Amino acid sequence: MTTLLIIVHVIICIVLILAVLLQSGKAADLAGAFGGAGSQTAFGPRSRQTILSKITTVCAVLFMLTSIGLWILSGKTSSVAKDIPVQPAAAETQKKTEEKAPSSQTPSDETNKVATQSEQTKTDQVQTDQTRK
């Protein structure tokens, strides 16, 4: 069904392109070619509809309908990406590493312990230096 709709859609696209390109513009007379707008009124005279304009209208409506049909059918098909393994998000990875670490110690507590240990070492060194003197 989808393949048939795609083929019809492509044919309609080609006919629509050709119908639009074959039509002449409103200012197709000699004055319009040199930039003069004297031959046009505010809205232009309403001319009768040619076969090309009818084809353009019909193809435009069919193009919209086939586009909507393809959109509806695309939602019913399965995804190509369903077989690709999903990588865990960064937040989930961080939660897993926090679960492995003891929950009583936070990174700031560990930093404070290191700072306290280095201060204690400095104090011990000062005391050792004073006892030597």
DAVENWO-V886543 format. One record per residue. D_LAST is the distance of its C-alpha to the last C-alpha in Angstrom with 1 decimal. Layout:
D_LAST  D_LAST
This chain:
97.6  94.6  95.8  99.2  97.7  95.5  98.5  100.5  97.6  97.3  101.1  101.1  98.2  100.2  103.4  101.5  100.0  103.3  105.1  102.6  102.7  106.5  107.0  107.6  105.8  107.4  107.4  109.0  111.9  112.1  110.6  107.5  106.9  106.5  104.3  107.1  107.1  110.6  112.1  109.8  110.1  107.3  107.3  109.7  113.1  113.0  114.6  115.8  113.3  113.7  113.3  109.9  108.5  109.8  108.2  104.9  105.0  105.8  103.2  100.5  101.3  101.3  98.1  96.4  97.9  96.9  93.3  93.1  94.6  92.0  89.2  90.5  91.0  87.5  86.0  87.9  86.6  83.4  80.4  79.5  75.8  76.1  75.1  71.8  68.8  66.9  63.2  61.0  59.9  56.3  55.9  57.2  54.8  51.9  53.1  53.3  49.7  48.6  50.6  48.9  45.4  44.4  45.8  43.0  40.5  41.3  39.7  37.9  36.4  35.2  33.6  31.9  30.5  29.1  27.5  26.1  24.7  23.1  21.5  20.3  18.7  16.9  15.7  14.5  12.7  10.9  10.1  8.9  6.6  5.3  5.4  3.8  0.0
